[in-house]
Amino acid sequence: MYDLLIIGGGPAGTAAGVYASRKQLRTLFITSEWGGQSTVSTDIQNWIGTPSISGNKLAADLRTHLETYAGEHVDIKSGQLVTELKKVDGGYEATLSDGSTNTAKAVLICSGSVRRKLEVPGADTFEHKGLTYCASCDGPVFTGQDVAVIGGGNAGFETAAQLLAYAKSVTLLQYGPAYKADPVTVEKVLAHENMHGILNAETKSIEGEKFVTGVSYRDMETDEIKTIPVTGVFVEIGMIPSTDFAADIVERDQYNRVVIDPWTQKTSALNVWAAGDCTNVHYHQNNIAAGDAVRALEDIYVTLKTK
């Protein structure tokens, strides 16, 4: 039985893996792929200590860092998903996608989440060519340009607020008659002179040639199809946490994010922690995920070795 099972190969899981090795915890590290959501970004400018890096390079660097320090303490299984997590005597058993099972005294869930995709004509065609799902990763690339945000929840308005720092204008499209973000946030963001919100807007297609040139939507009141000329489209229509494998073990919120104690990263289950985009923390970014995972690992070590 391992001391620790780490699930996920993004910034959170990798940071935890490096710390687990340094603390000489006998660890099994399982990931289906390296790097997390940022692999889709061509230019990440907010990974601290690195002014600019592509998502693929970040993923490669994360893998190299862990493999360099894994030594005899961390066993790495890549290309594998955890399909089920269940309680057993003395700890937990994880079933992998290849059918194998492994047990550990403690578990750190860093399985992340995936962004809900925009499913309209042109969305796939122009992804990474003007359409993006990460304002904090890609926003500065659109400095001085007209851009659109699809989604009127808190994430959409927070994205719009980020973009207003450098975009020429931001237009936000909300499906339905009311914004879903907090009223104070809506009021503050819409008050910006370069910000424009459109209600009752059903996104119909992403327009472009080699790159995005506009977004078309249906006015749900008049049924008229309208097109906004923009060079960037930021999609914020929700996240899908990758947590189903642990549904019977840990408490999850209404969005299926793992509920954690932000002081320790502990979940509702004994000796199970979670960190990163799969958790119910307020902000989800690479640097936050890595820091939260380190906090979890520190608490895991204290729990396993001193309590």
C-alpha contacts under 8 A as a table, 3 or more apart, distances in Angstrom:
res1	aa1	res2	aa2	distance
1	M	102	N	7.49
1	M	103	T	5.18
1	M	104	A	5.06
1	M	105	K	6.97
2	Y	5	L	7.00
2	Y	26	R	5.48
2	Y	27	T	5.72
2	Y	28	L	6.75
2	Y	103	T	6.22
2	Y	104	A	4.32
2	Y	105	K	6.36
3	D	25	L	6.08
3	D	26	R	5.10
3	D	27	T	5.87
3	D	104	A	5.31
3	D	105	K	5.04
3	D	106	A	6.16
3	D	304	L	7.90
4	L	25	L	6.96
4	L	26	R	6.43
4	L	27	T	4.74
4	L	28	L	6.39
4	L	104	A	5.28
4	L	105	K	5.95
4	L	106	A	4.77
4	L	107	V	5.53
4	L	108	L	7.35
5	L	27	T	5.76
5	L	28	L	4.91
5	L	29	F	6.05
5	L	30	I	7.64
5	L	103	T	7.74
5	L	104	A	5.81
5	L	105	K	7.94
5	L	106	A	6.30
5	L	107	V	4.72
5	L	108	L	6.18
6	I	13	G	6.41
6	I	16	A	7.62
6	I	17	G	7.17
6	I	27	T	7.29
6	I	28	L	6.25
6	I	29	F	4.81
6	I	30	I	6.21
6	I	107	V	6.02
6	I	108	L	4.85
6	I	109	I	6.15
6	I	110	C	7.03
7	I	13	G	6.61
7	I	29	F	6.23
7	I	30	I	5.10
7	I	31	T	6.13
7	I	82	V	7.38
7	I	107	V	7.77
7	I	108	L	6.33
7	I	109	I	5.08
7	I	110	C	5.37
7	I	111	S	5.73
8	G	12	A	7.62
8	G	13	G	5.07
8	G	14	T	7.66
8	G	29	F	7.55
8	G	30	I	6.04
8	G	31	T	4.65
8	G	32	S	7.26
8	G	33	E	7.89
8	G	34	W	7.94
8	G	109	I	6.97
8	G	110	C	4.82
8	G	111	S	4.47
8	G	112	G	7.11
9	G	12	A	7.30
9	G	13	G	5.00
9	G	14	T	5.54
9	G	30	I	7.21
9	G	31	T	4.96
9	G	32	S	7.33
9	G	33	E	6.19
9	G	34	W	4.71
9	G	35	G	6.05
9	G	36	G	6.63
9	G	63	R	7.95
9	G	110	C	7.55
9	G	111	S	7.61
10	G	13	G	5.46
10	G	14	T	5.96
10	G	34	W	5.66
10	G	35	G	4.24
10	G	36	G	4.26
10	G	37	Q	7.76
10	G	59	A	7.49
10	G	62	L	7.71
10	G	110	C	7.53
10	G	111	S	7.92
10	G	112	G	7.54
11	P	14	T	5.31
11	P	15	A	5.95
11	P	35	G	6.39
11	P	36	G	7.07
11	P	62	L	7.07
11	P	286	N	5.94
11	P	287	N	7.57
11	P	289	A	6.28
11	P	290	A	5.16
12	A	15	A	5.34
12	A	16	A	6.26
12	A	110	C	5.97
12	A	275	A	6.41
12	A	276	G	5.64
12	A	286	N	7.57
12	A	289	A	4.82
12	A	290	A	4.20
12	A	291	G	7.39
12	A	292	D	7.15
12	A	293	A	5.07
12	A	294	V	7.79
13	G	16	A	5.13
13	G	17	G	6.10
13	G	109	I	7.85
13	G	110	C	5.29
13	G	111	S	7.81
13	G	290	A	7.56
13	G	293	A	6.80
14	T	17	G	4.92
14	T	18	V	6.29
14	T	62	L	6.31
14	T	63	R	7.34
14	T	66	L	6.31
14	T	290	A	7.82
15	A	18	V	5.31
15	A	19	Y	6.38
15	A	66	L	7.92
15	A	290	A	5.58
15	A	291	G	7.90
15	A	293	A	6.46
15	A	294	V	6.37
16	A	19	Y	5.14
16	A	20	A	5.96
16	A	290	A	7.60
16	A	293	A	5.40
16	A	294	V	5.55
16	A	296	A	7.78
16	A	297	L	5.88
17	G	20	A	4.98
17	G	21	S	6.27
17	G	27	T	7.84
17	G	29	F	6.92
17	G	66	L	6.41
17	G	70	A	7.62
17	G	74	V	7.22
18	V	21	S	5.30
18	V	22	R	6.37
18	V	65	H	7.40
18	V	66	L	5.40
18	V	69	Y	6.36
18	V	70	A	6.91
19	Y	22	R	5.02
19	Y	23	K	6.14
19	Y	294	V	6.98
19	Y	297	L	6.85
20	A	23	K	5.14
20	A	24	Q	6.07
20	A	25	L	5.33
20	A	26	R	7.79
20	A	27	T	6.97
20	A	73	H	7.85
20	A	74	V	7.48
20	A	297	L	6.83
21	S	24	Q	4.83
21	S	25	L	6.04
21	S	26	R	7.72
21	S	27	T	7.66
21	S	69	Y	6.54
21	S	70	A	5.65
21	S	71	G	7.32
21	S	73	H	5.47
21	S	74	V	5.97
22	R	25	L	7.87
22	R	69	Y	7.61
23	K	301	Y	7.54
24	Q	73	H	5.74
25	L	73	H	6.15
25	L	74	V	7.63
25	L	301	Y	7.76
26	R	73	H	4.91
26	R	74	V	6.10
27	T	73	H	6.12
27	T	74	V	4.67
27	T	75	D	6.22
28	L	74	V	5.76
28	L	75	D	4.89
28	L	76	I	6.10
28	L	77	K	7.52
29	F	74	V	6.71
29	F	75	D	6.01
29	F	76	I	4.80
29	F	77	K	6.10
30	I	76	I	6.14
30	I	77	K	4.89
30	I	78	S	5.84
30	I	80	Q	6.44
30	I	81	L	7.17
30	I	82	V	7.60
31	T	34	W	6.88
31	T	77	K	6.52
31	T	78	S	4.89
31	T	79	G	6.05
31	T	80	Q	5.60
31	T	81	L	6.22
32	S	78	S	5.58
32	S	79	G	4.09
32	S	80	Q	4.46
32	S	81	L	5.18
33	E	36	G	7.29
33	E	78	S	6.60
33	E	79	G	5.94
33	E	80	Q	7.96
34	W	59	A	5.30
34	W	60	A	7.37
34	W	62	L	7.43
34	W	63	R	6.67
35	G	38	S	6.26
35	G	39	T	5.87
35	G	55	G	7.24
35	G	56	N	7.41
35	G	58	L	6.51
35	G	59	A	3.93
35	G	60	A	7.50
35	G	62	L	6.86
36	G	39	T	6.33
36	G	59	A	7.60
36	G	112	G	7.03
37	Q	40	V	6.45
37	Q	113	S	7.77
37	Q	114	V	6.84
38	S	41	S	5.40
38	S	44	I	7.94
38	S	55	G	4.97
38	S	56	N	7.82
38	S	58	L	7.94
38	S	59	A	7.99
38	S	137	C	7.77
39	T	42	T	7.86
39	T	54	S	7.47
39	T	55	G	3.88
39	T	56	N	5.02
39	T	58	L	7.52
39	T	59	A	6.61
40	V	55	G	5.95
40	V	56	N	7.59
40	V	128	H	7.52
41	S	44	I	6.44
41	S	54	S	6.13
41	S	55	G	4.94
41	S	56	N	7.88
41	S	128	H	7.35
41	S	134	C	7.86
41	S	137	C	6.68
41	S	138	D	6.90
42	T	53	I	7.55
42	T	54	S	4.60
42	T	55	G	5.84
42	T	56	N	7.84
42	T	128	H	7.59
42	T	138	D	7.86
43	D	52	S	6.10
43	D	53	I	5.45
43	D	54	S	4.64
43	D	55	G	6.90
43	D	137	C	6.88
43	D	138	D	6.53
44	I	47	W	6.63
44	I	51	P	7.95
44	I	52	S	5.51
44	I	53	I	5.15
44	I	54	S	5.76
44	I	55	G	6.73
44	I	137	C	4.83
44	I	138	D	6.59
45	Q	50	T	7.32
45	Q	51	P	5.36
45	Q	52	S	4.64
45	Q	53	I	6.69
45	Q	137	C	6.35
45	Q	138	D	7.88
46	N	50	T	7.57
46	N	51	P	6.92
46	N	52	S	7.58
46	N	136	S	7.33
46	N	137	C	6.84
47	W	50	T	5.75
47	W	51	P	7.15
47	W	52	S	7.69
47	W	53	I	7.89
47	W	286	N	7.09
47	W	287	N	6.57
48	I	51	P	7.33
48	I	287	N	7.22
50	T	53	I	6.76
53	I	57	K	6.40
53	I	58	L	6.46
54	S	57	K	5.19
54	S	58	L	6.19
55	G	58	L	5.06
55	G	59	A	6.21
56	N	59	A	5.10
56	N	60	A	6.25
57	K	60	A	5.01
57	K	61	D	6.06
58	L	61	D	5.04
58	L	62	L	6.12
59	A	62	L	5.18
59	A	63	R	6.30
60	A	63	R	5.18
60	A	64	T	6.15
61	D	64	T	5.05
61	D	65	H	6.04
62	L	65	H	5.18
62	L	66	L	6.42
63	R	66	L	5.38
63	R	67	E	6.07
64	T	67	E	5.10
64	T	68	T	5.88
65	H	68	T	5.25
65	H	69	Y	6.57
66	L	69	Y	5.35
66	L	70	A	5.67
67	E	70	A	5.13
67	E	71	G	7.60
68	T	71	G	7.26
70	A	73	H	5.96
70	A	74	V	4.78
70	A	75	D	7.10
71	G	74	V	6.40
72	E	75	D	7.52
77	K	80	Q	6.58
80	Q	96	L	6.26
80	Q	97	S	5.80
80	Q	98	D	7.13
81	L	96	L	5.53
81	L	97	S	5.24
82	V	85	L	7.33
82	V	94	A	6.31
82	V	95	T	5.74
82	V	96	L	4.48
82	V	97	S	6.17
82	V	245	F	6.75
83	T	94	A	7.50
83	T	95	T	5.70
83	T	96	L	5.54
83	T	97	S	5.96
83	T	245	F	5.24
84	E	94	A	5.77
84	E	95	T	5.16
84	E	96	L	7.28
84	E	245	F	4.51
84	E	246	A	6.54
85	L	92	Y	6.81
85	L	93	E	5.76
85	L	94	A	4.62
85	L	95	T	6.50
85	L	245	F	5.88
85	L	246	A	5.47
85	L	248	D	7.98
85	L	249	I	7.22
86	K	92	Y	5.61
86	K	93	E	5.38
86	K	94	A	6.66
86	K	246	A	7.64
86	K	248	D	7.52
86	K	249	I	6.67
87	K	91	G	6.18
87	K	92	Y	4.53
87	K	93	E	6.29
87	K	249	I	7.48
88	V	91	G	5.45
88	V	92	Y	5.15
88	V	93	E	6.31
89	D	92	Y	7.53
90	G	104	A	7.99
90	G	105	K	6.07
91	G	103	T	6.86
91	G	104	A	5.53
91	G	105	K	4.14
91	G	106	A	6.23
91	G	271	N	7.85
92	Y	103	T	5.45
92	Y	104	A	5.53
92	Y	105	K	6.33
92	Y	106	A	6.98
92	Y	107	V	7.44
93	E	101	T	6.54
93	E	102	N	5.54
93	E	103	T	4.32
93	E	104	A	6.68
94	A	101	T	5.49
94	A	102	N	5.39
94	A	103	T	6.28
95	T	99	G	6.20
95	T	100	S	5.82
95	T	101	T	4.49
95	T	102	N	6.78
96	L	99	G	5.31
96	L	100	S	5.45
96	L	101	T	6.18
97	S	100	S	7.43
104	A	107	V	6.93
105	K	271	N	7.28
106	A	271	N	4.95
106	A	272	V	5.76
106	A	300	I	7.69
107	V	271	N	6.54
107	V	272	V	4.76
107	V	273	W	6.17
108	L	272	V	5.91
108	L	273	W	4.69
108	L	274	A	5.19
108	L	275	A	7.42
108	L	296	A	7.70
109	I	272	V	7.57
109	I	273	W	6.20
109	I	274	A	4.41
109	I	275	A	6.40
109	I	278	C	7.91
110	C	274	A	5.88
110	C	275	A	5.29
110	C	276	G	5.82
110	C	277	D	7.52
110	C	278	C	6.60
110	C	293	A	7.82
111	S	241	P	7.90
111	S	242	S	5.78
111	S	243	T	6.93
111	S	276	G	7.81
111	S	277	D	7.66
111	S	278	C	6.13
112	G	241	P	6.13
112	G	242	S	5.84
112	G	276	G	6.10
112	G	277	D	4.53
112	G	278	C	4.41
112	G	279	T	7.94
113	S	239	M	6.42
113	S	240	I	5.36
113	S	241	P	3.91
113	S	242	S	4.99
113	S	277	D	5.75
113	S	278	C	5.59
114	V	239	M	5.78
114	V	240	I	5.24
114	V	241	P	6.35
114	V	242	S	7.29
115	R	133	Y	7.16
115	R	237	I	7.80
115	R	238	G	6.22
115	R	239	M	4.48
115	R	240	I	6.09
116	R	236	E	7.96
116	R	237	I	6.14
116	R	238	G	5.38
116	R	239	M	5.29
116	R	240	I	6.32
117	K	235	V	7.92
117	K	237	I	7.63
118	L	123	A	6.27
118	L	235	V	7.05
118	L	237	I	7.60
119	E	123	A	6.51
119	E	124	D	7.93
120	V	123	A	5.75
120	V	203	T	7.49
120	V	204	K	5.89
120	V	205	S	5.23
120	V	206	I	7.27
121	P	124	D	7.50
121	P	204	K	7.20
121	P	205	S	4.87
121	P	206	I	6.31
122	G	125	T	4.94
122	G	126	F	5.96
122	G	205	S	5.85
122	G	206	I	4.68
122	G	207	E	6.36
122	G	208	G	7.86
123	A	126	F	5.57
123	A	127	E	6.08
123	A	131	L	7.09
123	A	205	S	7.11
123	A	206	I	5.75
124	D	127	E	5.32
125	T	129	K	7.99
126	F	129	K	4.72
126	F	130	G	6.13
126	F	131	L	5.69
126	F	206	I	7.56
126	F	208	G	7.55
126	F	211	F	6.37
126	F	212	V	6.32
127	E	130	G	6.46
127	E	131	L	4.64
127	E	132	T	5.98
128	H	131	L	5.66
128	H	132	T	5.97
129	K	132	T	7.98
129	K	210	K	7.42
129	K	211	F	4.98
129	K	212	V	6.39
130	G	211	F	5.83
130	G	212	V	5.03
130	G	231	T	6.06
130	G	232	G	4.59
130	G	233	V	6.13
131	L	212	V	7.01
131	L	232	G	5.82
131	L	233	V	4.65
131	L	234	F	6.01
131	L	235	V	7.51
132	T	135	A	7.42
132	T	138	D	7.28
132	T	232	G	7.75
132	T	233	V	6.31
132	T	234	F	5.16
132	T	235	V	6.39
133	Y	234	F	5.65
133	Y	235	V	5.12
133	Y	236	E	6.72
134	C	137	C	5.31
134	C	138	D	6.03
134	C	139	G	7.44
134	C	234	F	7.08
134	C	235	V	7.86
135	A	138	D	5.23
135	A	139	G	4.55
135	A	159	T	5.97
135	A	162	Q	7.28
135	A	163	L	7.26
135	A	234	F	6.76
136	S	139	G	5.82
136	S	159	T	7.90
136	S	162	Q	7.59
136	S	285	Q	7.98
137	C	140	P	7.88
138	D	141	V	5.73
138	D	142	F	7.67
139	G	142	F	5.72
139	G	143	T	7.47
139	G	162	Q	7.71
139	G	163	L	6.19
140	P	143	T	5.40
140	P	163	L	7.79
140	P	166	Y	6.81
142	F	145	Q	5.46
142	F	146	D	7.93
142	F	147	V	7.68
142	F	166	Y	7.48
142	F	167	A	6.18
142	F	231	T	7.89
142	F	232	G	6.87
143	T	166	Y	4.81
143	T	167	A	4.81
143	T	168	K	7.12
144	G	166	Y	6.06
144	G	167	A	4.65
144	G	168	K	4.51
144	G	169	S	7.97
145	Q	167	A	5.14
145	Q	168	K	4.85
145	Q	169	S	6.79
145	Q	230	V	7.57
145	Q	231	T	6.71
145	Q	232	G	7.71
146	D	167	A	6.25
146	D	168	K	5.29
146	D	169	S	4.77
146	D	170	V	6.17
146	D	229	P	7.60
146	D	230	V	5.00
146	D	231	T	6.12
146	D	232	G	6.94
147	V	167	A	7.01
147	V	168	K	7.82
147	V	169	S	6.24
147	V	170	V	5.10
147	V	171	T	6.47
147	V	230	V	4.98
147	V	231	T	5.86
147	V	232	G	4.57
147	V	233	V	5.77
147	V	234	F	7.66
148	A	170	V	5.44
148	A	171	T	4.63
148	A	172	L	5.64
148	A	173	L	7.43
148	A	215	V	7.82
148	A	230	V	6.58
148	A	232	G	6.27
148	A	233	V	4.82
148	A	234	F	6.17
149	V	156	G	6.48
149	V	159	T	7.50
149	V	160	A	6.60
149	V	170	V	7.11
149	V	171	T	6.15
149	V	172	L	4.59
149	V	173	L	6.25
149	V	233	V	5.82
149	V	234	F	4.69
149	V	235	V	5.90
149	V	236	E	7.10
150	I	156	G	6.84
150	I	172	L	5.87
150	I	173	L	4.99
150	I	174	Q	6.67
150	I	203	T	7.81
150	I	233	V	7.35
150	I	234	F	6.24
150	I	235	V	4.93
150	I	236	E	5.81
150	I	237	I	6.89
151	G	155	A	7.73
151	G	156	G	5.05
151	G	157	F	7.97
151	G	172	L	6.99
151	G	173	L	6.02
151	G	174	Q	5.40
151	G	175	Y	7.23
151	G	235	V	6.68
151	G	236	E	5.06
151	G	237	I	5.14
152	G	155	A	7.58
152	G	156	G	5.14
152	G	157	F	6.32
152	G	172	L	7.01
152	G	173	L	6.70
152	G	174	Q	4.89
152	G	175	Y	7.56
152	G	179	Y	5.12
152	G	180	K	5.67
152	G	181	A	6.26
152	G	236	E	7.91
153	G	156	G	5.23
153	G	157	F	6.39
153	G	179	Y	6.40
153	G	180	K	4.46
153	G	181	A	4.18
153	G	182	D	7.86
153	G	236	E	7.90
153	G	237	I	7.83
154	N	157	F	5.22
154	N	158	E	5.98
154	N	180	K	6.92
154	N	181	A	4.23
154	N	182	D	6.57
154	N	185	T	7.64
155	A	158	E	5.08
155	A	159	T	6.04
155	A	181	A	7.80
155	A	236	E	6.16
155	A	238	G	7.99
156	G	159	T	5.11
156	G	160	A	6.20
156	G	172	L	7.71
156	G	181	A	7.97
156	G	235	V	7.70
156	G	236	E	5.21
156	G	237	I	7.61
157	F	160	A	4.88
157	F	161	A	6.12
157	F	172	L	7.97
157	F	181	A	6.95
157	F	185	T	7.15
157	F	186	V	6.88
157	F	189	V	6.93
158	E	161	A	5.03
158	E	162	Q	6.34
159	T	162	Q	5.13
159	T	163	L	6.25
159	T	234	F	7.89
159	T	236	E	7.91
160	A	163	L	5.06
160	A	164	L	6.16
160	A	170	V	6.56
160	A	172	L	7.38
160	A	189	V	7.49
161	A	164	L	5.26
161	A	165	A	7.13
161	A	189	V	6.18
162	Q	165	A	5.78
162	Q	166	Y	8.00
163	L	166	Y	5.81
163	L	167	A	5.54
163	L	170	V	7.11
164	L	167	A	5.35
164	L	168	K	7.46
164	L	169	S	6.93
164	L	170	V	6.64
164	L	194	N	7.14
164	L	195	M	7.42
167	A	170	V	6.84
168	K	194	N	6.90
169	S	194	N	4.80
169	S	195	M	6.02
169	S	196	H	7.94
170	V	194	N	6.34
170	V	195	M	5.01
170	V	196	H	6.28
171	T	195	M	6.02
171	T	196	H	4.72
171	T	197	G	5.64
171	T	198	I	7.38
172	L	195	M	7.90
172	L	196	H	6.31
172	L	197	G	4.73
172	L	198	I	6.11
173	L	197	G	6.22
173	L	198	I	5.08
173	L	199	L	6.37
173	L	200	N	7.90
173	L	201	A	5.71
173	L	202	E	7.81
173	L	203	T	7.68
174	Q	177	P	7.68
174	Q	178	A	7.44
174	Q	179	Y	6.42
174	Q	197	G	7.60
174	Q	198	I	6.12
174	Q	199	L	4.96
174	Q	200	N	6.09
174	Q	201	A	5.53
174	Q	202	E	7.45
175	Y	199	L	6.47
175	Y	200	N	5.12
175	Y	201	A	4.94
175	Y	202	E	5.27
175	Y	203	T	7.70
176	G	179	Y	7.75
176	G	199	L	6.11
176	G	200	N	4.29
176	G	201	A	6.68
176	G	202	E	7.76
176	G	220	M	7.67
177	P	199	L	5.49
177	P	200	N	5.12
178	A	199	L	6.57
178	A	200	N	7.86
179	Y	186	V	7.51
179	Y	199	L	7.48
181	A	185	T	6.64
181	A	186	V	6.29
182	D	185	T	5.29
182	D	186	V	6.31
183	P	186	V	5.04
183	P	187	E	6.13
184	V	187	E	5.19
184	V	188	K	6.16
185	T	188	K	5.24
185	T	189	V	6.08
186	V	189	V	5.45
186	V	190	L	5.94
187	E	190	L	5.41
187	E	191	A	6.12
188	K	191	A	5.30
188	K	192	H	7.26
189	V	192	H	5.76
189	V	195	M	7.16
190	L	193	E	7.90
190	L	195	M	5.65
190	L	196	H	6.39
190	L	197	G	6.83
191	A	195	M	7.18
192	H	195	M	5.31
198	I	201	A	6.38
200	N	219	D	5.95
200	N	220	M	5.06
200	N	221	E	6.79
201	A	217	Y	5.81
201	A	218	R	5.70
201	A	219	D	5.20
201	A	220	M	6.05
202	E	217	Y	5.19
202	E	218	R	5.02
202	E	219	D	6.68
202	E	220	M	6.69
203	T	215	V	7.41
203	T	216	S	6.13
203	T	217	Y	4.19
203	T	218	R	6.43
204	K	215	V	7.78
204	K	216	S	5.55
204	K	217	Y	4.85
204	K	218	R	6.54
205	S	215	V	6.02
205	S	216	S	5.25
205	S	217	Y	6.94
206	I	212	V	7.05
206	I	214	G	6.20
206	I	215	V	4.64
206	I	216	S	6.31
207	E	212	V	5.85
207	E	213	T	5.60
207	E	214	G	4.89
207	E	215	V	5.61
207	E	216	S	7.11
208	G	211	F	5.36
208	G	212	V	4.21
208	G	213	T	4.50
208	G	214	G	6.43
209	E	212	V	6.68
209	E	213	T	7.16
211	F	231	T	7.43
212	V	230	V	7.11
212	V	231	T	5.15
212	V	232	G	6.37
212	V	233	V	7.78
213	T	229	P	5.83
213	T	230	V	5.38
213	T	231	T	5.03
213	T	232	G	7.77
214	G	227	T	6.43
214	G	228	I	5.36
214	G	229	P	4.21
214	G	230	V	4.59
214	G	231	T	6.41
214	G	232	G	7.90
215	V	227	T	5.55
215	V	228	I	5.41
215	V	229	P	6.73
215	V	230	V	6.98
215	V	233	V	7.65
216	S	225	I	6.77
216	S	226	K	5.49
216	S	227	T	4.11
216	S	228	I	6.32
217	Y	225	I	5.65
217	Y	226	K	5.46
217	Y	227	T	6.35
218	R	223	D	5.84
218	R	224	E	5.59
218	R	225	I	4.48
218	R	226	K	6.26
219	D	222	T	5.55
219	D	223	D	5.10
219	D	224	E	5.27
219	D	225	I	6.30
219	D	226	K	7.22
220	M	223	D	5.26
220	M	224	E	7.64
230	V	233	V	7.32
240	I	255	Y	7.67
240	I	256	N	7.75
241	P	255	Y	7.63
241	P	256	N	6.21
241	P	257	R	5.83
241	P	277	D	7.26
241	P	278	C	5.15
242	S	245	F	7.87
242	S	278	C	6.46
243	T	246	A	5.64
243	T	247	A	6.58
243	T	256	N	6.83
243	T	257	R	6.99
243	T	258	V	7.23
243	T	278	C	6.83
244	D	247	A	5.03
244	D	256	N	7.88
245	F	248	D	7.83
246	A	249	I	5.20
246	A	250	V	6.17
247	A	250	V	6.06
247	A	251	E	7.33
247	A	252	R	7.33
249	I	269	A	6.39
250	V	258	V	6.80
250	V	259	V	7.66
250	V	267	T	6.31
250	V	268	S	5.54
250	V	269	A	5.52
251	E	258	V	6.12
251	E	259	V	5.78
251	E	267	T	7.12
251	E	268	S	5.80
251	E	269	A	7.80
252	R	255	Y	7.51
252	R	256	N	5.01
252	R	257	R	5.20
252	R	258	V	4.47
252	R	259	V	5.28
253	D	256	N	5.14
253	D	257	R	5.48
253	D	258	V	6.57
253	D	259	V	6.27
253	D	280	N	7.31
254	Q	257	R	7.47
257	R	278	C	5.27
257	R	279	T	4.86
257	R	280	N	5.30
258	V	267	T	7.17
258	V	274	A	7.08
258	V	278	C	6.06
258	V	279	T	4.52
258	V	280	N	5.93
259	V	267	T	6.00
259	V	268	S	7.30
259	V	279	T	6.01
259	V	280	N	5.46
260	I	264	T	7.98
260	I	265	Q	5.25
260	I	266	K	5.32
260	I	267	T	4.61
260	I	268	S	7.20
260	I	273	W	7.47
260	I	274	A	6.81
260	I	279	T	6.69
260	I	280	N	6.81
260	I	281	V	7.92
261	D	264	T	5.73
261	D	265	Q	5.02
261	D	266	K	5.32
261	D	267	T	6.53
262	P	265	Q	5.12
262	P	266	K	7.63
262	P	281	V	7.55
264	T	295	R	6.56
264	T	296	A	5.89
264	T	299	D	6.15
265	Q	273	W	5.49
265	Q	274	A	5.75
265	Q	275	A	6.46
265	Q	292	D	7.18
265	Q	293	A	7.93
265	Q	295	R	7.12
265	Q	296	A	5.27
266	K	269	A	7.80
266	K	271	N	7.55
266	K	272	V	6.24
266	K	273	W	4.33
266	K	274	A	6.51
266	K	296	A	7.34
267	T	270	L	7.51
267	T	272	V	5.79
267	T	273	W	5.24
267	T	274	A	6.58
268	S	272	V	7.67
269	A	272	V	5.54
271	N	300	I	7.72
273	W	296	A	6.49
273	W	300	I	7.82
274	A	278	C	7.56
274	A	279	T	6.57
274	A	293	A	7.49
274	A	296	A	7.23
275	A	278	C	6.78
275	A	279	T	5.96
275	A	289	A	6.24
275	A	292	D	5.58
275	A	293	A	5.16
275	A	296	A	7.12
276	G	279	T	5.92
276	G	284	H	6.84
276	G	285	Q	7.90
276	G	286	N	7.95
276	G	288	I	7.19
276	G	289	A	4.06
276	G	290	A	7.17
276	G	292	D	6.64
276	G	293	A	6.94
277	D	280	N	7.83
277	D	281	V	7.99
277	D	284	H	5.53
277	D	285	Q	7.60
277	D	289	A	6.80
281	V	284	H	7.28
283	Y	288	I	7.62
284	H	288	I	6.57
284	H	289	A	6.85
285	Q	288	I	5.28
285	Q	289	A	6.07
286	N	289	A	5.14
286	N	290	A	6.25
287	N	290	A	5.25
287	N	291	G	6.22
288	I	291	G	5.15
288	I	292	D	6.03
289	A	292	D	5.19
289	A	293	A	6.16
290	A	293	A	5.19
290	A	294	V	6.35
291	G	294	V	5.14
291	G	295	R	6.31
292	D	295	R	5.04
292	D	296	A	6.22
293	A	296	A	4.92
293	A	297	L	6.11
294	V	297	L	4.99
294	V	298	E	6.21
295	R	298	E	5.25
295	R	299	D	6.42
296	A	299	D	5.16
296	A	300	I	6.03
297	L	300	I	4.87
297	L	301	Y	6.12
298	E	301	Y	5.29
298	E	302	V	6.38
299	D	302	V	5.15
299	D	303	T	6.04
300	I	303	T	5.09
300	I	304	L	6.07
301	Y	304	L	5.27
301	Y	305	K	5.86
301	Y	306	T	7.93
302	V	305	K	5.38
302	V	306	T	5.37
302	V	307	K	6.90
303	T	306	T	5.80
303	T	307	K	5.14
304	L	307	K	6.32
